[in-house]
Amino acid sequence: MQPLVGMDAAFLALETPTTPMHIGVVLVLDQPEGTRSLFSPTTRYAQIRRIIEQRLHLIPPLRRRAVRVPLGLHHPVWVDDPGFDLDDHVSRASLPSPGGPAELDTFVAGVMSRPLDPDRPLWEMYVVEGLEGGRTALIAKVHHSVLDGVSGASVLAVFLDMTPRPRVVELPPEWNPPPLPSSTQMLRHAASSLVRQPGETLSTVQAGVEAVADLGVHNRELTGRGEEPPPGFFAAPRTSFNGAVSNRKHYATLSVPLEDVKLVNRIIEATVNDVLLACVSGGLRRLLAGRGEKPELPLVAMVPVSTRPDGQTQDLGNQVSGMLVSLASDIEDPVARLDAISESARLAKEQEKLHRGRFVGDLAQIALPAVVSRVARAVAGARLFDKVRPPFNVTVSSVRVPDVPLFCAGSRVVGMYPVGPMAEGIGVNVTVFSYLDRVYFGMLACRRLIPELPELAIHVDDALGELVACALDARGATA
């Protein structure tokens, strides 16, 4: 048995019927090179399934399930699933005609709206046929308790190759795990763990007090230097896209040239992540303007930050913190808005380094799952965020994947769209992958709060176009 710890346990406990805590990726696969006529849809499905089957043992957590302690008295444990069956996790589907981006986005929304089966290992994959141009899509969906964005990229790499010819991997060992632990064994495990809880609780409280004190001193120093501290929780304005989240989701995608982002990055002197935040800010600003809204305060983004040591991507689980960044959506000029976002992000990074997410992870470790789950469901059931300010307005995360061409079962990966989880009160999650010469946006939203999600994707694209035009003007002026 391997206990879930920290944020891994929290993501499992925070799940509600309207906010399933899984993440995903959509790979668009070109037809195999060479004699394409030999590859029927049935053949493609069999080839992709074979790759998954042959390499699954390289990621042991994908054959483990979370077994809960009775009454939620302590965190669940990971155990090998004696009833594991690959057919429970890999499915075949087909898009309706014409099989374009809209049909694929609709299918992804349906997949991501459904919770994973808690009595099985927490992942699914779909091989989707019927895409225009004879292409295929592979949709992978994994619970956030298993991995974060960085480790997710390394897991994805296990099932991909750098050439059309799949590499040979070692044969999997015989799968013969012991029976699942009994309720009595789980209660004994919980009792032995709870014996240490008082000391851990005291240490966590002390760490929390120290973290709050350090942040207070840091923010006073910023104010003394004439700088605006990063926004705090619940400092975000109320908007029409923040509220109680429904279980009806939809999904929209956008692909833009990486060179456009880097052009703005070079000429206006902002990081790539700052440019992406500015695109989201401009898109949401246009969305609110179309609704006749003009919040008095700037929108606030939660930006996940990896706490992994450099180069350490193989360990699964969650090693992640987060920072709150002002999106400066009250500033009309796009360059001035980007400058303000860059400054807010810089100060937020300084602030995040003071605690590196340790207190949040420790707090998640000492919290009883029964309490966390009841609170999360009570907040969702009472529709609390229809009445109060959200802790922030939007989640925006960015993950870089290997900068080389990738292949799956002989098919070149020609598109890679991420899917992030939604939090209660936050109507949209924007996750971004950069792969080769493109940047791929994946936007998952509550259909009730943002019914016009495809328009938001267009607004984000327009916001980038506006920044590119400003960068070209600036380059011309200095030429």
VEXDREN-2710 file (C-alpha; in Angstrom, 1 decimal):
% VEXDREN-2710
k/r/px/py/pz
1/MET/0.0/0.0/0.0
2/GLN/1.2/3.5/-0.9
3/PRO/-0.7/6.3/0.9
4/LEU/-1.8/9.3/-1.1
5/VAL/0.0/12.4/0.3
6/GLY/-0.5/16.2/0.2
7/MET/-2.0/17.5/-3.0
8/ASP/-2.5/14.0/-4.5
9/ALA/-5.0/13.3/-1.7
10/ALA/-6.5/16.8/-1.9
11/PHE/-7.4/16.5/-5.6
12/LEU/-9.2/13.2/-4.8
13/ALA/-11.1/14.7/-1.9
14/LEU/-12.0/17.9/-3.6
15/GLU/-13.8/16.2/-6.5
16/THR/-17.5/16.9/-6.7
17/PRO/-20.2/15.8/-9.3
18/THR/-19.7/19.1/-11.1
19/THR/-15.9/19.5/-10.8
20/PRO/-14.2/16.1/-11.6
21/MET/-10.5/16.5/-11.0
22/HIS/-9.0/15.0/-14.0
23/ILE/-6.7/16.4/-16.7
24/GLY/-6.2/15.3/-20.3
25/VAL/-4.6/15.7/-23.7
26/VAL/-5.9/15.4/-27.2
27/LEU/-3.4/14.1/-29.8
28/VAL/-4.3/14.6/-33.4
29/LEU/-2.6/11.9/-35.4
30/ASP/-1.8/12.0/-39.2
31/GLN/-2.3/8.9/-41.3
32/PRO/0.7/6.6/-41.1
33/GLU/3.4/7.3/-43.7
34/GLY/4.0/5.0/-46.6
35/THR/1.2/2.6/-47.8
36/ARG/-1.7/4.4/-46.1
37/SER/-4.3/2.4/-47.9
38/LEU/-3.3/-0.6/-45.8
39/PHE/-4.3/1.1/-42.6
40/SER/-8.0/0.8/-42.0
41/PRO/-9.6/2.3/-38.9
42/THR/-9.7/-1.1/-37.3
43/THR/-6.0/-1.6/-38.0
44/ARG/-5.2/1.8/-36.5
45/TYR/-7.2/1.1/-33.3
46/ALA/-5.4/-2.3/-32.9
47/GLN/-2.0/-0.7/-33.4
48/ILE/-2.5/2.1/-30.9
49/ARG/-4.1/-0.3/-28.4
50/ARG/-1.1/-2.6/-28.8
51/ILE/1.4/0.2/-28.0
52/ILE/-0.6/1.0/-24.9
53/GLU/-0.7/-2.6/-23.8
54/GLN/3.0/-3.2/-24.4
55/ARG/4.1/-0.1/-22.5
56/LEU/1.6/0.2/-19.7
57/HIS/3.8/-1.6/-17.2
58/LEU/6.4/1.2/-17.5
59/ILE/3.9/3.5/-15.6
60/PRO/3.0/1.4/-12.5
61/PRO/0.4/3.9/-11.2
62/LEU/-1.8/3.2/-14.2
63/ARG/-2.6/-0.2/-12.9
64/ARG/-3.2/1.0/-9.3
65/ARG/-6.5/2.1/-7.8
66/ALA/-7.2/4.3/-4.9
67/VAL/-8.8/2.4/-1.9
68/ARG/-10.5/4.7/0.6
69/VAL/-10.4/4.3/4.3
70/PRO/-13.8/3.6/5.8
71/LEU/-15.7/6.8/6.9
72/GLY/-12.9/9.0/5.3
73/LEU/-10.9/8.9/8.5
74/HIS/-7.6/9.1/6.6
75/HIS/-6.2/9.4/3.1
76/PRO/-6.8/6.6/0.6
77/VAL/-3.9/4.4/-0.5
78/TRP/-2.7/3.2/-3.9
79/VAL/-2.9/-0.5/-4.4
80/ASP/-2.3/-2.7/-7.4
81/ASP/-5.7/-3.6/-8.9
82/PRO/-6.1/-7.4/-9.1
83/GLY/-9.1/-6.9/-11.5
84/PHE/-7.3/-4.7/-13.9
85/ASP/-8.5/-5.1/-17.5
86/LEU/-7.2/-2.9/-20.3
87/ASP/-10.6/-3.0/-22.1
88/ASP/-12.0/-1.0/-19.1
89/HIS/-9.7/1.9/-20.0
90/VAL/-9.2/2.0/-23.7
91/SER/-12.2/2.6/-26.0
92/ARG/-12.9/3.2/-29.6
93/ALA/-15.2/5.9/-30.9
94/SER/-16.0/7.8/-34.2
95/LEU/-16.9/11.4/-34.8
96/PRO/-20.0/12.4/-36.8
97/SER/-19.4/14.0/-40.2
98/PRO/-17.6/16.1/-41.2
99/GLY/-15.2/15.2/-38.3
100/GLY/-13.8/18.7/-38.0
101/PRO/-12.5/20.6/-34.9
102/ALA/-16.1/21.4/-33.7
103/GLU/-17.1/17.8/-33.7
104/LEU/-13.8/16.8/-31.9
105/ASP/-14.2/19.5/-29.3
106/THR/-17.8/18.4/-28.6
107/PHE/-16.6/14.8/-28.1
108/VAL/-13.8/15.9/-25.8
109/ALA/-16.3/18.0/-23.7
110/GLY/-18.4/14.9/-23.2
111/VAL/-15.4/12.8/-22.2
112/MET/-14.2/15.4/-19.7
113/SER/-17.6/15.9/-18.2
114/ARG/-17.9/12.4/-17.0
115/PRO/-16.1/11.4/-13.7
116/LEU/-13.7/8.4/-13.7
117/ASP/-14.8/5.2/-12.1
118/PRO/-13.5/5.3/-8.5
119/ASP/-13.4/1.5/-8.3
120/ARG/-10.8/1.2/-11.1
121/PRO/-7.4/2.8/-11.9
122/LEU/-8.1/6.5/-12.5
123/TRP/-7.5/6.9/-16.3
124/GLU/-9.1/6.4/-19.7
125/MET/-8.0/6.6/-23.3
126/TYR/-10.2/7.0/-26.4
127/VAL/-9.1/6.2/-30.0
128/VAL/-11.3/8.4/-32.1
129/GLU/-11.8/7.9/-35.8
130/GLY/-13.6/9.8/-38.4
131/LEU/-11.5/13.0/-38.3
132/GLU/-11.3/14.9/-41.5
133/GLY/-8.3/14.1/-43.7
134/GLY/-8.3/10.5/-42.6
135/ARG/-6.8/11.5/-39.2
136/THR/-7.2/9.8/-35.8
137/ALA/-7.3/11.3/-32.3
138/LEU/-6.1/9.8/-29.1
139/ILE/-7.6/11.3/-26.0
140/ALA/-6.0/10.5/-22.7
141/LYS/-7.7/11.4/-19.4
142/VAL/-6.0/10.9/-16.0
143/HIS/-7.0/11.9/-12.5
144/HIS/-5.1/14.8/-11.1
145/SER/-4.3/12.8/-8.0
146/VAL/-2.1/10.6/-10.2
147/LEU/0.0/13.3/-11.8
148/ASP/0.5/17.0/-12.5
149/GLY/1.2/18.7/-15.8
150/VAL/5.0/18.2/-15.8
151/SER/4.8/14.5/-14.9
152/GLY/1.9/14.1/-17.3
153/ALA/4.1/15.1/-20.1
154/SER/6.7/12.4/-19.2
155/VAL/3.9/9.8/-18.9
156/LEU/2.7/10.8/-22.4
157/ALA/6.2/10.4/-23.7
158/VAL/6.2/6.7/-22.7
159/PHE/3.5/6.0/-25.3
160/LEU/5.1/8.1/-28.1
161/ASP/8.2/7.7/-30.2
162/MET/10.6/10.0/-32.0
163/THR/10.4/8.0/-35.3
164/PRO/7.6/6.4/-37.2
165/ARG/9.0/3.0/-36.2
166/PRO/7.9/2.2/-32.6
167/ARG/10.8/1.4/-30.3
168/VAL/11.0/-2.1/-28.7
169/VAL/10.4/-2.2/-24.9
170/GLU/11.0/-4.9/-22.4
171/LEU/8.3/-7.5/-21.9
172/PRO/5.9/-6.8/-19.0
173/PRO/6.2/-9.0/-16.0
174/GLU/3.3/-11.3/-15.1
175/TRP/0.5/-9.4/-13.5
176/ASN/-0.5/-11.2/-10.3
177/PRO/-1.2/-8.6/-7.5
178/PRO/-2.5/-9.6/-4.1
179/PRO/-6.2/-9.1/-3.1
180/LEU/-7.3/-5.6/-2.1
181/PRO/-6.9/-4.8/1.5
182/SER/-9.9/-5.3/3.8
183/SER/-11.7/-2.6/5.7
184/THR/-10.1/-3.8/8.9
185/GLN/-6.6/-3.5/7.3
186/MET/-7.5/0.0/6.1
187/LEU/-8.7/1.1/9.6
188/ARG/-5.5/-0.2/11.2
189/HIS/-3.5/1.7/8.6
190/ALA/-5.5/4.9/9.4
191/ALA/-5.1/4.4/13.2
192/SER/-1.3/4.0/12.9
193/SER/-1.1/7.1/10.7
194/LEU/-3.4/9.2/13.0
195/VAL/-1.1/8.6/16.0
196/ARG/1.4/10.9/14.3
197/GLN/-1.2/13.5/13.3
198/PRO/-1.1/15.8/16.3
199/GLY/2.6/16.5/15.8
200/GLU/2.2/17.0/12.1
201/THR/-0.8/19.4/12.7
202/LEU/1.2/21.5/15.1
203/SER/4.2/21.7/12.7
204/THR/1.8/22.7/9.8
205/VAL/0.1/25.4/11.9
206/GLN/3.5/26.8/12.9
207/ALA/4.6/26.8/9.2
208/GLY/1.4/28.5/8.2
209/VAL/1.9/31.3/10.8
210/GLU/5.5/31.8/9.6
211/ALA/4.4/31.8/5.9
212/VAL/1.7/34.4/6.6
213/ALA/4.2/36.5/8.5
214/ASP/6.9/36.3/5.8
215/LEU/4.3/37.2/3.1
216/GLY/3.2/40.2/5.2
217/VAL/6.8/41.5/5.6
218/HIS/7.4/40.9/1.9
219/ASN/4.3/42.8/0.8
220/ARG/5.2/45.7/3.1
221/GLU/8.6/45.9/1.6
222/LEU/7.0/46.0/-1.9
223/THR/4.7/48.8/-0.8
224/GLY/7.6/50.7/0.6
225/ARG/9.4/50.4/-2.8
226/GLY/6.3/51.8/-4.4
227/GLU/5.4/48.4/-6.0
228/GLU/1.9/46.8/-6.0
229/PRO/1.9/43.4/-4.2
230/PRO/0.4/40.5/-6.1
231/PRO/-3.3/40.0/-5.6
232/GLY/-4.5/37.8/-2.7
233/PHE/-7.2/35.2/-2.6
234/PHE/-10.8/36.6/-3.0
235/ALA/-9.3/39.9/-4.3
236/ALA/-10.7/39.1/-7.8
237/PRO/-13.8/40.9/-9.0
238/ARG/-17.1/39.1/-9.5
239/THR/-17.9/38.4/-13.1
240/SER/-20.7/36.6/-15.0
241/PHE/-18.3/33.8/-15.8
242/ASN/-17.6/33.1/-12.2
243/GLY/-20.2/31.2/-10.3
244/ALA/-21.5/27.8/-9.4
245/VAL/-20.2/25.3/-12.0
246/SER/-22.6/22.9/-13.7
247/ASN/-21.8/19.4/-14.9
248/ARG/-22.3/20.5/-18.5
249/LYS/-18.9/21.4/-19.9
250/HIS/-17.8/22.4/-23.3
251/TYR/-14.3/22.6/-24.9
252/ALA/-12.7/24.9/-27.4
253/THR/-9.2/24.9/-29.0
254/LEU/-6.9/27.3/-30.6
255/SER/-3.6/26.9/-32.4
256/VAL/-1.2/29.8/-33.1
257/PRO/2.3/30.1/-34.5
258/LEU/5.0/29.9/-31.8
259/GLU/7.0/32.5/-33.7
260/ASP/4.2/35.1/-33.2
261/VAL/4.4/34.5/-29.4
262/LYS/8.2/34.7/-29.5
263/LEU/8.1/37.9/-31.6
264/VAL/6.2/39.6/-28.9
265/ASN/8.4/38.0/-26.3
266/ARG/11.6/39.5/-28.0
267/ILE/10.5/42.9/-29.0
268/ILE/8.3/43.9/-26.0
269/GLU/10.7/42.1/-23.6
270/ALA/8.2/39.8/-21.8
271/THR/8.4/36.1/-21.0
272/VAL/6.5/33.7/-23.2
273/ASN/4.2/32.9/-20.2
274/ASP/3.5/36.6/-19.8
275/VAL/2.5/36.8/-23.4
276/LEU/0.2/33.9/-23.0
277/LEU/-1.4/35.5/-19.9
278/ALA/-1.8/38.7/-21.9
279/CYS/-3.6/36.8/-24.7
280/VAL/-6.0/35.3/-22.1
281/SER/-6.5/38.7/-20.5
282/GLY/-7.3/40.3/-23.8
283/GLY/-9.7/37.5/-24.7
284/LEU/-11.6/37.7/-21.4
285/ARG/-11.7/41.5/-21.6
286/ARG/-13.4/41.2/-25.0
287/LEU/-15.8/38.5/-23.7
288/LEU/-16.9/40.8/-20.8
289/ALA/-17.2/43.8/-23.1
290/GLY/-19.5/41.8/-25.3
291/ARG/-21.7/41.1/-22.3
292/GLY/-21.6/44.8/-21.3
293/GLU/-19.5/44.2/-18.2
294/LYS/-16.5/46.3/-17.1
295/PRO/-15.3/45.1/-13.7
296/GLU/-13.8/47.8/-11.5
297/LEU/-10.9/45.6/-10.5
298/PRO/-8.5/43.7/-12.8
299/LEU/-9.1/40.0/-13.4
300/VAL/-6.9/37.6/-11.4
301/ALA/-5.4/34.4/-12.8
302/MET/-4.2/31.4/-10.8
303/VAL/-1.0/30.2/-12.4
304/PRO/0.2/26.7/-11.3
305/VAL/4.0/26.6/-10.7
306/SER/6.0/23.3/-10.6
307/THR/8.1/22.8/-7.5
308/ARG/10.1/19.9/-9.0
309/PRO/13.9/20.2/-8.9
310/ASP/15.2/20.9/-12.4
311/GLY/15.3/17.8/-14.6
312/GLN/13.1/15.7/-12.2
313/THR/10.0/14.9/-14.3
314/GLN/9.8/11.1/-13.9
315/ASP/8.2/11.0/-10.4
316/LEU/4.5/11.0/-10.6
317/GLY/2.1/12.7/-8.2
318/ASN/1.8/16.4/-7.7
319/GLN/4.7/18.7/-7.0
320/VAL/3.0/22.0/-7.7
321/SER/2.4/25.3/-6.1
322/GLY/0.5/28.3/-7.5
323/MET/0.7/32.1/-7.8
324/LEU/-2.0/34.7/-8.3
325/VAL/-1.2/37.2/-11.1
326/SER/-3.1/40.3/-12.0
327/LEU/-4.3/40.2/-15.7
328/ALA/-4.4/44.0/-15.8
329/SER/-7.7/43.7/-17.7
330/ASP/-8.6/47.3/-16.7
331/ILE/-5.8/48.7/-19.0
332/GLU/-6.9/49.3/-22.5
333/ASP/-3.5/49.6/-24.2
334/PRO/-2.3/46.0/-25.0
335/VAL/1.4/46.7/-24.5
336/ALA/0.8/48.6/-21.3
337/ARG/-1.4/45.6/-20.2
338/LEU/1.4/43.1/-21.0
339/ASP/3.9/45.2/-19.1
340/ALA/1.6/45.3/-16.0
341/ILE/1.1/41.5/-16.3
342/SER/4.8/40.9/-16.5
343/GLU/5.4/43.0/-13.4
344/SER/2.7/41.3/-11.5
345/ALA/4.0/37.9/-12.5
346/ARG/7.6/38.9/-11.5
347/LEU/6.4/39.9/-8.0
348/ALA/4.2/36.8/-7.7
349/LYS/7.2/34.6/-8.4
350/GLU/9.2/36.3/-5.7
351/GLN/6.3/35.8/-3.3
352/GLU/5.8/32.1/-4.3
353/LYS/9.5/31.4/-3.6
354/LEU/8.9/32.3/0.0
355/HIS/6.8/29.2/0.6
356/ARG/7.0/27.0/-2.6
357/GLY/3.6/25.6/-1.9
358/ARG/4.9/23.7/1.2
359/PHE/2.2/25.0/3.5
360/VAL/-0.7/24.2/1.1
361/GLY/0.7/20.7/0.6
362/ASP/1.1/20.2/4.4
363/LEU/-2.4/21.5/5.1
364/ALA/-3.8/19.0/2.5
365/GLN/-1.8/16.2/4.3
366/ILE/-3.4/16.8/7.7
367/ALA/-6.9/17.5/6.5
368/LEU/-9.3/14.5/6.9
369/PRO/-10.8/13.5/3.5
370/ALA/-14.3/13.2/5.0
371/VAL/-14.2/16.8/6.1
372/VAL/-12.7/18.1/2.8
373/SER/-15.2/16.2/0.7
374/ARG/-18.2/17.4/2.7
375/VAL/-17.0/21.0/2.6
376/ALA/-16.4/20.8/-1.2
377/ARG/-19.8/19.3/-1.8
378/ALA/-21.5/21.7/0.5
379/VAL/-20.0/24.7/-1.4
380/ALA/-21.1/23.2/-4.7
381/GLY/-24.6/22.3/-3.4
382/ALA/-25.2/25.8/-1.9
383/ARG/-24.0/27.5/-5.1
384/LEU/-21.8/29.6/-2.9
385/PHE/-20.0/31.3/-5.7
386/ASP/-23.2/32.6/-7.2
387/LYS/-23.3/34.9/-4.1
388/VAL/-19.7/35.7/-3.2
389/ARG/-16.4/36.7/-4.9
390/PRO/-14.4/33.9/-6.4
391/PRO/-10.9/33.3/-5.0
392/PHE/-9.6/34.1/-8.5
393/ASN/-11.2/34.4/-12.0
394/VAL/-9.5/32.0/-14.2
395/THR/-6.8/29.2/-14.1
396/VAL/-4.1/29.5/-16.8
397/SER/-1.3/26.9/-16.9
398/SER/1.4/26.3/-19.5
399/VAL/3.4/23.1/-20.1
400/ARG/6.2/22.6/-22.6
401/VAL/6.5/19.2/-24.3
402/PRO/9.6/17.8/-26.1
403/ASP/10.6/20.1/-29.0
404/VAL/10.9/17.2/-31.4
405/PRO/8.5/15.5/-33.8
406/LEU/6.5/12.8/-32.0
407/PHE/4.8/9.7/-33.4
408/CYS/2.2/7.3/-32.0
409/ALA/2.0/3.8/-33.6
410/GLY/3.6/5.1/-36.8
411/SER/1.4/8.2/-37.0
412/ARG/2.9/11.7/-36.7
413/VAL/1.4/13.9/-33.9
414/VAL/0.2/17.0/-35.8
415/GLY/-1.8/18.5/-32.9
416/MET/-1.6/18.4/-29.1
417/TYR/-4.4/20.1/-27.2
418/PRO/-4.4/20.0/-23.4
419/VAL/-7.4/19.9/-21.0
420/GLY/-7.1/21.2/-17.5
421/PRO/-9.5/20.7/-14.5
422/MET/-12.2/23.1/-13.4
423/ALA/-12.5/24.4/-9.9
424/GLU/-15.8/25.4/-8.2
425/GLY/-16.6/29.1/-8.9
426/ILE/-14.1/29.3/-11.8
427/GLY/-16.0/29.1/-15.1
428/VAL/-13.1/28.4/-17.4
429/ASN/-9.7/26.7/-17.3
430/VAL/-7.1/27.6/-20.0
431/THR/-4.2/25.2/-20.5
432/VAL/-1.4/25.7/-23.1
433/PHE/1.1/23.4/-24.7
434/SER/3.9/24.4/-27.0
435/TYR/4.9/21.7/-29.4
436/LEU/7.3/22.3/-32.3
437/ASP/6.3/25.5/-34.1
438/ARG/2.8/25.9/-32.7
439/VAL/1.2/26.9/-29.4
440/TYR/-2.0/24.9/-28.5
441/PHE/-4.7/26.3/-26.3
442/GLY/-7.3/24.0/-24.7
443/MET/-10.2/25.7/-22.9
444/LEU/-12.6/23.8/-20.8
445/ALA/-15.6/25.8/-19.5
446/CYS/-19.0/25.5/-17.8
447/ARG/-21.6/25.7/-20.5
448/ARG/-23.9/27.7/-18.2
449/LEU/-21.3/30.3/-17.4
450/ILE/-19.6/30.6/-20.8
451/PRO/-22.0/29.4/-23.5
452/GLU/-20.0/31.4/-26.1
453/LEU/-16.7/29.5/-25.5
454/PRO/-15.7/29.3/-29.2
455/GLU/-15.9/33.1/-29.3
456/LEU/-13.5/33.3/-26.4
457/ALA/-11.0/31.3/-28.5
458/ILE/-11.4/33.8/-31.3
459/HIS/-10.9/36.7/-28.8
460/VAL/-7.7/35.1/-27.5
461/ASP/-6.4/34.8/-31.1
462/ASP/-7.3/38.5/-31.7
463/ALA/-5.5/39.6/-28.6
464/LEU/-2.3/37.9/-29.8
465/GLY/-2.8/39.5/-33.2
466/GLU/-3.0/42.9/-31.5
467/LEU/0.2/42.3/-29.6
468/VAL/2.0/41.1/-32.8
469/ALA/0.9/44.3/-34.6
470/CYS/2.3/46.4/-31.7
471/ALA/5.5/44.5/-31.8
472/LEU/5.9/44.9/-35.5
473/ASP/5.3/48.6/-35.2
474/ALA/7.8/48.9/-32.4
475/ARG/10.4/47.0/-34.5
476/GLY/9.7/49.3/-37.5
477/ALA/10.1/52.4/-35.4
478/THR/13.6/51.2/-34.2
479/ALA/14.8/49.9/-37.5
END
